[in-house]
């Protein structure tokens, strides 16, 4: 019961953070507090990051079993590794395209209720997590504390995953399943839009 209340509270708070977040304000802060603030706000102010992270939570809930908890744990852990690569300026191929593709693929997985073995799902999530983390690392403000920044975006990512898990819980009701598929379709459409935009920018 407490876990359910926590998830519902998270679902209510995360959109509020998104609406009140100011990217300009985040980039004005420095040191440990600035790093934490930047890290917390960064995933919430980038729609391409936000929708993919929510989709991971929903897909984990749809797959059920250990996936409901392990996928949202795999993503932040591997994302932190990707962030280190970004901070060290170690390049990855076409990162913006892969990030956009993550929204498209994860959204379709949710909308179509794609069921794959847990290991395959974890591998898919881990690959996308590296690229999302890399983007966070590359965009680390120079004056912000890197460790605090990392802690911030890992916490924010966890909150977004919790929102996705909460949405996934709607599957207990027939109408809820339609809502989830609609959310998945919307995420896939956004991912497709970001993908087209990225391809256009790269052309």
C-alpha positions in Angstrom: 0.0 0.0 0.0 2.8 2.4 0.9 4.6 1.6 -2.4 1.4 2.4 -4.3 1.1 5.7 -2.5 4.7 6.6 -3.2 4.2 5.9 -6.9 1.1 8.0 -7.1 2.9 10.8 -5.3 5.8 10.6 -7.7 3.4 10.7 -10.7 1.9 14.0 -9.2 5.3 15.6 -8.4 7.3 14.9 -11.6 5.0 16.8 -13.9 5.1 19.7 -11.5 8.8 19.7 -11.6 8.7 19.7 -15.4 6.3 22.6 -15.5 8.3 24.7 -13.0 11.8 23.8 -14.3 13.8 26.5 -15.9 16.8 25.5 -18.0 18.2 29.0 -17.7 18.0 29.0 -13.9 19.6 25.6 -13.8 22.6 26.7 -15.8 23.2 29.7 -13.6 24.0 27.6 -10.5 27.5 26.3 -9.7 29.3 23.9 -7.4 27.6 21.0 -5.6 24.2 22.6 -5.3 24.3 23.8 -8.9 25.4 20.4 -10.1 22.5 18.7 -8.2 20.0 21.2 -9.5 21.2 20.9 -13.1 21.2 17.1 -12.9 17.7 17.0 -11.5 16.3 19.4 -14.1 18.1 18.1 -17.2 16.0 15.0 -17.8 12.8 16.9 -17.0 13.5 19.7 -19.5 14.5 17.5 -22.4 11.3 15.9 -23.9 13.3 13.4 -25.8 14.9 12.1 -22.6 11.6 12.4 -20.6 9.4 10.3 -22.9 12.0 7.5 -23.2 12.5 7.2 -19.5 8.8 7.1 -18.8 8.5 4.4 -21.6 11.1 2.3 -19.8 9.0 2.2 -16.7 5.8 1.4 -18.6 7.4 -1.3 -20.6 8.9 -2.9 -17.4 5.4 -2.9 -15.9 4.0 -4.5 -19.0 6.6 -7.2 -19.0 6.1 -7.9 -15.3 8.1 -10.1 -13.0 11.6 -8.8 -12.3 11.5 -6.5 -15.3 9.2 -4.1 -13.5 12.1 -3.2 -11.1 15.2 -4.3 -12.9 14.7 -2.3 -16.1 14.3 1.0 -14.2 17.5 0.1 -12.2 19.5 -0.9 -15.3 18.8 2.3 -17.1 20.2 4.8 -14.5 23.2 2.6 -13.7 24.2 2.2 -17.4 23.3 5.8 -18.0 25.8 6.9 -15.4 28.5 5.0 -17.3 27.4 6.8 -20.5 27.6 10.1 -18.6 31.3 9.4 -17.7 32.0 8.9 -21.4 30.4 12.2 -22.2 32.3 14.1 -19.5 35.5 12.6 -20.8 34.5 13.8 -24.3 34.6 10.2 -25.6 32.4 10.3 -28.7 29.6 8.0 -29.6 28.2 7.5 -33.1 25.1 9.6 -34.0 24.0 10.1 -30.4 21.0 12.4 -31.3 19.7 9.8 -33.7 19.9 7.0 -31.2 18.2 9.1 -28.5 15.4 9.9 -30.9 15.2 6.2 -32.0 14.9 5.2 -28.3 11.6 7.1 -28.0 10.3 5.6 -31.2 11.3 2.0 -30.3 10.3 2.1 -26.7 7.0 3.8 -27.5 6.2 1.1 -30.1 7.1 -1.6 -27.5 4.6 -0.1 -25.1 1.9 0.6 -27.7 2.2 -2.9 -29.3 2.8 -4.7 -26.0 6.0 -6.2 -27.3 7.1 -9.1 -25.2 10.7 -10.2 -25.4 12.9 -12.3 -23.1 14.1 -10.3 -20.1 17.7 -10.3 -21.1 16.8 -8.9 -24.5 14.7 -6.1 -22.9 17.6 -5.3 -20.5 20.1 -5.1 -23.4 17.8 -2.8 -25.4 17.3 -0.5 -22.4 21.1 -0.6 -21.6 22.1 0.5 -25.1 19.7 3.4 -25.1 20.8 4.3 -21.6 24.4 4.8 -22.6 23.4 7.3 -25.2 21.1 9.2 -22.9 23.8 9.3 -20.2 26.4 10.4 -22.8 24.2 13.4 -23.7 23.8 14.3 -20.0 27.6 14.1 -19.6 28.4 16.2 -22.6 26.0 18.9 -21.4 27.5 19.1 -17.9 27.9 22.8 -17.0 31.6 23.6 -16.6 31.1 25.1 -13.1 28.9 22.4 -11.7 30.1 19.5 -9.5 30.1 16.4 -11.8 29.2 13.9 -9.0 26.3 16.0 -7.7 25.2 16.5 -11.3 25.3 12.7 -11.8 23.3 12.1 -8.6 20.7 14.6 -9.7 20.0 13.1 -13.1 20.0 9.6 -11.8 17.4 10.6 -9.2 15.3 12.4 -11.8 15.5 9.4 -14.1 14.3 7.1 -11.3 11.3 9.4 -10.7 10.4 9.3 -14.4 10.7 5.5 -14.4 8.4 5.4 -11.3 5.9 7.5 -13.3 6.0 5.0 -16.1 5.5 2.1 -13.6 2.5 3.9 -12.2 1.0 4.4 -15.7 1.7 0.7 -16.4 -0.3 -0.2 -13.3 -3.4 1.0 -15.2 -3.3 -2.2 -17.2 -5.3 -3.8 -14.3 -8.4 -2.3 -15.9 -9.6 -2.8 -19.5 -9.8 1.0 -20.2 -6.4 1.4 -18.6 -4.8 -0.8 -21.2 -6.1 1.4 -24.0 -4.8 4.5 -22.1 -1.3 2.8 -21.9 -1.3 1.9 -25.6 -2.3 5.5 -26.4 0.6 6.8 -24.3 2.9 4.4 -26.0 1.7 5.6 -29.4 2.2 9.2 -28.4 5.8 8.5 -27.2 6.5 6.7 -30.5 5.1 9.6 -32.5 7.3 12.0 -30.5 10.3 9.7 -31.1 9.5 9.7 -34.8 9.4 13.4 -34.9 12.7 13.8 -33.1 14.2 11.2 -35.4 13.1 13.1 -38.5 14.3 16.4 -37.0 17.7 14.8 -36.2 18.0 13.4 -39.7 17.2 16.8 -41.1 19.8 18.5 -38.9 22.4 16.0 -40.0 21.6 16.4 -43.7 
